[in-house]
């Protein structure tokens, strides 16, 4: 069976087993702004520099309370605006964690600790960061924001603590698993139709890709990652993730095909995938 005859497993575009989590995500994100602040996408803070216990001893966190459900712990200021939704939020975080760990072929962590700030202003005052993030030990989270990215970044750090030289892979994985219900294969085809498609040779060396502030390069990277994992498996993608040579040579070494051939097969694949999806919707 050729690659274009296979059906993609684009995780959050077609996931059926987590409808509850998906519905909750859509409801929460409905009021989010499309404008995102520039974040700290390329920053990975070593776990040794921070811990839940250290934070709890700092003045800014004095009096914060804990909510625990299953493997999720939410540490929050008293009378948090979203406190009534904590039980639902923990279900969403657990579902996203399971799906991300399944995708990365890793064991889910025993616990996930979230420091839940009251909003962007509060988080910026305390952390100096404008976008939810992970410091390698805990996840710093606030609304409005997407649920998935800080959690995926947290799990990626545990998967491989080294930030990849070929950064499109990191941003592509975060976008693909962001929990936003976006179909990034469809986005990529729309980029082609509208004349804004970034060829693969340019995408893999793009220095402006940033999952926290754009959905042009990162959308294409998400579609590409999904294709590569489906066709070659996560361990091959991991091999490229850890490579630090010339990206074109690394592509050919890992996948046994030059970049131009990979692009051709990728676009054929997503064209077939999107067409199949349209036929199913119309039947």
GURONU-591872 format. One record per residue (C-alpha): residue in three letters; residue number from 1; x negated, y, z negated. Coordinates in Angstrom, 2 decimals, decimal comma. Example, Ala and Ser with C-alpha at 12.3 -4.5 7.8 and 13.67 -1.06 7.14 Angstrom:
BEGIN
- aa_i_c1_c2_c3
- ALA_1_-12,30_-4,50_-7,80
- SER_2_-13,67_-1,06_-7,14
REM end
This chain:
BEGIN
- aa_i_c1_c2_c3
- UNK_1_0,00_0,00_0,00
- UNK_2_-1,46_3,36_1,02
- UNK_3_-1,66_6,26_-1,40
- UNK_4_1,12_8,14_0,38
- UNK_5_3,53_5,26_-0,11
- UNK_6_3,21_5,31_-3,88
- UNK_7_5,46_7,30_-6,19
- UNK_8_3,70_9,74_-8,49
- UNK_9_4,03_9,49_-12,23
- UNK_10_3,87_13,28_-12,70
- UNK_11_4,44_13,06_-16,43
- UNK_12_6,63_16,00_-17,34
- UNK_13_8,20_16,47_-13,94
- UNK_14_9,95_13,08_-13,97
- UNK_15_9,72_11,76_-17,53
- UNK_16_12,98_10,08_-18,49
- UNK_17_12,23_8,59_-21,89
- UNK_18_11,78_11,94_-23,56
- UNK_19_14,95_13,76_-22,52
- UNK_20_15,54_15,00_-26,07
- UNK_21_12,13_16,57_-26,25
- UNK_22_12,55_18,05_-22,78
- UNK_23_15,89_19,62_-23,63
- UNK_24_14,49_21,18_-26,79
- UNK_25_11,51_22,58_-24,90
- UNK_26_13,72_24,15_-22,25
- UNK_27_15,96_25,74_-24,89
- UNK_28_13,05_27,25_-26,80
- UNK_29_11,23_28,48_-23,72
- UNK_30_14,28_30,03_-22,08
- UNK_31_13,60_33,31_-23,85
- UNK_32_9,84_33,36_-23,26
- UNK_33_8,26_36,08_-21,17
- UNK_34_6,61_35,16_-17,87
- UNK_35_3,78_37,51_-18,75
- UNK_36_1,03_35,83_-20,75
- UNK_37_-1,86_37,40_-22,57
- UNK_38_-5,38_36,50_-21,65
- UNK_39_-6,38_33,67_-23,94
- UNK_40_-9,34_31,67_-25,12
- UNK_41_-9,11_28,81_-22,64
- UNK_42_-12,83_28,18_-22,36
- UNK_43_-13,51_28,34_-26,09
- UNK_44_-13,91_25,14_-28,08
- UNK_45_-14,71_25,77_-31,73
- UNK_46_-16,46_22,81_-33,38
- UNK_47_-14,28_21,01_-35,91
- UNK_48_-16,91_21,44_-38,59
- UNK_49_-16,26_25,18_-38,68
- UNK_50_-12,67_24,95_-39,86
- UNK_51_-10,29_22,76_-41,81
- UNK_52_-6,77_22,94_-43,20
- UNK_53_-8,17_23,14_-46,72
- UNK_54_-10,42_26,08_-45,89
- UNK_55_-7,58_27,99_-44,29
- UNK_56_-5,31_27,42_-47,25
- UNK_57_-7,88_29,05_-49,53
- UNK_58_-8,03_32,23_-47,45
- UNK_59_-6,04_35,29_-48,49
- UNK_60_-4,10_35,47_-45,22
- UNK_61_-2,58_32,03_-45,95
- UNK_62_-1,77_32,55_-49,61
- UNK_63_1,63_31,11_-50,50
- UNK_64_2,08_29,28_-47,19
- UNK_65_4,20_26,13_-47,43
- UNK_66_4,12_22,68_-45,86
- UNK_67_6,77_20,87_-43,87
- UNK_68_5,95_17,26_-43,02
- UNK_69_7,83_14,85_-40,78
- UNK_70_6,27_11,64_-39,51
- UNK_71_2,74_12,49_-38,33
- UNK_72_3,33_16,24_-37,91
- UNK_73_2,55_18,79_-40,63
- UNK_74_3,67_22,40_-40,19
- UNK_75_2,03_24,93_-42,52
- UNK_76_3,95_28,18_-42,46
- UNK_77_4,72_31,42_-44,31
- UNK_78_7,75_31,27_-46,64
- UNK_79_11,14_31,91_-45,01
- UNK_80_9,78_31,43_-41,51
- UNK_81_12,22_32,58_-38,81
- UNK_82_12,21_29,13_-37,16
- UNK_83_12,20_27,06_-40,34
- UNK_84_15,59_25,48_-39,62
- UNK_85_14,22_24,10_-36,36
- UNK_86_11,15_22,43_-37,87
- UNK_87_12,70_18,93_-37,76
- UNK_88_13,37_19,34_-34,02
- UNK_89_9,99_20,90_-33,36
- UNK_90_8,15_18,02_-34,98
- UNK_91_10,00_15,59_-32,70
- UNK_92_8,92_17,60_-29,67
- UNK_93_5,30_17,74_-30,83
- UNK_94_5,29_14,00_-31,54
- UNK_95_6,73_13,22_-28,10
- UNK_96_4,23_15,49_-26,34
- UNK_97_1,40_13,95_-28,33
- UNK_98_2,42_10,41_-27,39
- UNK_99_2,71_11,26_-23,72
- UNK_100_-0,61_13,10_-23,65
- UNK_101_-2,39_10,24_-25,41
- UNK_102_-0,80_7,76_-23,01
- UNK_103_-2,05_9,84_-20,07
- UNK_104_-5,57_10,11_-21,52
- UNK_105_-5,58_6,46_-22,62
- UNK_106_-6,48_7,37_-26,18
- UNK_107_-5,15_6,44_-29,61
- UNK_108_-2,77_9,07_-31,02
- UNK_109_-4,14_10,87_-34,08
- UNK_110_-2,84_9,91_-37,51
- UNK_111_-1,70_13,47_-38,13
- UNK_112_-1,21_16,75_-36,31
- UNK_113_-1,53_19,92_-38,39
- UNK_114_0,06_23,12_-37,09
- UNK_115_-0,42_26,56_-38,61
- UNK_116_2,81_28,23_-37,49
- UNK_117_2,59_32,04_-37,42
- UNK_118_5,63_34,31_-37,31
- UNK_119_4,81_35,70_-33,88
- UNK_120_2,13_37,02_-31,55
- UNK_121_1,40_40,12_-33,65
- UNK_122_1,01_38,13_-36,84
- UNK_123_-1,22_35,55_-35,15
- UNK_124_-3,36_38,24_-33,51
- UNK_125_-3,85_40,00_-36,85
- UNK_126_-4,89_36,80_-38,64
- UNK_127_-6,76_34,84_-35,94
- UNK_128_-7,78_37,44_-33,40
- UNK_129_-6,30_35,24_-30,67
- UNK_130_-3,41_36,17_-28,36
- UNK_131_-2,58_32,63_-27,18
- UNK_132_-1,89_29,53_-29,34
- UNK_133_-4,99_27,35_-29,58
- UNK_134_-6,76_24,50_-31,35
- UNK_135_-9,99_24,91_-33,29
- UNK_136_-10,67_21,17_-33,09
- UNK_137_-9,16_20,44_-36,50
- UNK_138_-5,78_22,20_-36,58
- UNK_139_-3,46_23,80_-34,04
- UNK_140_-2,63_27,49_-34,40
- UNK_141_0,84_28,01_-32,97
- UNK_142_3,51_30,68_-32,61
- UNK_143_6,47_31,59_-30,43
- UNK_144_7,13_32,64_-27,77
- UNK_145_4,80_30,20_-26,05
- UNK_146_4,79_26,86_-24,31
- UNK_147_4,67_23,90_-26,69
- UNK_148_2,27_21,75_-24,74
- UNK_149_-0,95_23,70_-24,04
- UNK_150_-2,35_24,09_-27,59
- UNK_151_-1,49_20,47_-28,38
- UNK_152_-3,07_19,18_-25,16
- UNK_153_-6,18_21,31_-25,80
- UNK_154_-6,36_19,81_-29,30
- UNK_155_-6,15_16,26_-27,95
- UNK_156_-8,59_16,97_-25,13
- UNK_157_-11,14_18,01_-27,73
- UNK_158_-10,68_14,64_-29,42
- UNK_159_-10,85_12,85_-26,05
- UNK_160_-14,07_14,60_-25,07
- UNK_161_-15,48_17,43_-27,20
- UNK_162_-17,60_18,69_-24,32
- UNK_163_-15,93_21,35_-22,17
- UNK_164_-16,39_20,17_-18,55
- UNK_165_-18,66_21,95_-16,12
- UNK_166_-15,96_21,48_-13,50
- UNK_167_-13,36_23,53_-15,35
- UNK_168_-10,48_22,95_-12,92
- UNK_169_-10,08_19,49_-14,46
- UNK_170_-9,55_20,84_-17,99
- UNK_171_-7,09_23,49_-16,85
- UNK_172_-5,34_21,01_-14,56
- UNK_173_-4,77_18,51_-17,37
- UNK_174_-3,45_21,21_-19,72
- UNK_175_-1,05_22,51_-17,04
- UNK_176_0,12_19,05_-16,03
- UNK_177_1,00_18,11_-19,61
- UNK_178_2,26_21,53_-20,72
- UNK_179_5,84_20,35_-21,34
- UNK_180_7,31_23,12_-19,16
- UNK_181_9,18_20,74_-16,80
- UNK_182_7,52_22,31_-13,77
- UNK_183_6,93_20,14_-10,70
- UNK_184_3,41_21,13_-9,73
- UNK_185_3,47_18,96_-6,60
- UNK_186_6,38_21,08_-5,35
- UNK_187_4,53_24,24_-6,36
- UNK_188_1,52_23,16_-4,29
- UNK_189_3,62_22,58_-1,18
- UNK_190_5,23_25,99_-1,69
- UNK_191_1,76_27,52_-1,87
- UNK_192_1,01_25,96_1,53
- UNK_193_4,28_27,22_3,05
- UNK_194_3,73_30,74_1,72
- UNK_195_0,10_30,92_2,82
- UNK_196_-1,41_31,22_-0,67
- UNK_197_-2,73_27,67_-0,95
- UNK_198_-6,29_27,47_-2,26
- UNK_199_-8,23_24,76_-0,38
- UNK_200_-9,76_22,09_-2,56
- UNK_201_-13,30_23,19_-1,72
- UNK_202_-12,49_26,58_-3,23
- UNK_203_-10,33_25,32_-6,10
- UNK_204_-13,05_23,12_-7,57
- UNK_205_-15,46_26,05_-7,89
- UNK_206_-12,91_28,74_-8,81
- UNK_207_-14,12_30,66_-11,87
- UNK_208_-10,85_32,56_-12,41
- UNK_209_-8,64_29,55_-13,09
- UNK_210_-6,94_30,03_-16,46
- UNK_211_-3,96_27,96_-17,54
- UNK_212_-3,05_30,63_-20,11
- UNK_213_-2,65_33,47_-17,64
- UNK_214_-1,86_32,15_-14,14
- UNK_215_0,02_29,38_-12,34
- UNK_216_-1,62_29,48_-8,91
- UNK_217_-4,92_27,70_-9,34
- UNK_218_-3,83_25,77_-12,43
- UNK_219_-0,64_24,53_-10,70
- UNK_220_-2,68_23,10_-7,84
- UNK_221_-5,18_21,66_-10,30
- UNK_222_-2,31_19,96_-12,18
- UNK_223_-1,03_18,39_-8,96
- UNK_224_-4,55_17,26_-8,04
- UNK_225_-5,20_15,73_-11,47
- UNK_226_-1,92_13,84_-11,34
- UNK_227_-2,84_12,46_-7,91
- UNK_228_-6,37_11,47_-8,94
- UNK_229_-5,20_9,73_-12,11
- UNK_230_-2,48_7,85_-10,26
- UNK_231_-4,74_6,67_-7,44
- UNK_232_-8,06_6,19_-9,25
- UNK_233_-7,17_5,96_-12,94
- UNK_234_-7,97_8,15_-15,91
- UNK_235_-11,42_6,64_-16,46
- UNK_236_-12,58_7,75_-13,01
- UNK_237_-11,23_11,22_-13,70
- UNK_238_-13,05_11,12_-17,01
- UNK_239_-16,25_10,26_-15,16
- UNK_240_-15,84_13,39_-13,06
- UNK_241_-14,88_15,36_-16,18
- UNK_242_-18,23_14,45_-17,76
- UNK_243_-20,33_14,97_-14,64
- UNK_244_-22,51_18,05_-14,48
- UNK_245_-24,00_18,01_-11,01
- UNK_246_-22,92_19,62_-7,77
- UNK_247_-19,13_19,26_-7,67
- UNK_248_-19,00_18,13_-4,03
- UNK_249_-21,63_15,47_-4,64
- UNK_250_-19,93_14,44_-7,90
- UNK_251_-16,60_14,02_-6,09
- UNK_252_-18,16_11,75_-3,49
- UNK_253_-20,08_9,80_-6,12
- UNK_254_-17,01_9,13_-8,28
- UNK_255_-14,30_8,67_-5,64
- UNK_256_-16,43_7,46_-2,71
- UNK_257_-14,92_10,11_-0,45
- UNK_258_-15,96_13,66_0,44
- UNK_259_-13,86_16,53_-0,88
- UNK_260_-12,20_17,22_2,49
- UNK_261_-10,94_13,63_2,71
- UNK_262_-9,67_13,78_-0,87
- UNK_263_-7,75_16,96_-0,03
- UNK_264_-6,15_15,36_3,04
- UNK_265_-4,97_12,31_1,09
- UNK_266_-3,79_14,41_-1,86
- UNK_267_-1,62_16,64_0,33
- UNK_268_-0,21_13,66_2,23
- UNK_269_0,63_12,05_-1,09
- UNK_270_2,46_15,01_-2,58
- UNK_271_4,30_15,68_0,68
- UNK_272_5,65_12,13_0,54
- UNK_273_6,37_12,37_-3,19
- UNK_274_8,36_15,59_-2,88
- UNK_275_10,22_14,28_0,18
- UNK_276_11,11_11,09_-1,69
- UNK_277_12,38_13,16_-4,61
- UNK_278_14,55_15,29_-2,31
- UNK_279_16,04_12,18_-0,68
- UNK_280_16,89_10,72_-4,09
- UNK_281_18,58_13,94_-5,20
- UNK_282_20,63_14,01_-2,02
- UNK_283_21,74_10,38_-2,19
REM end
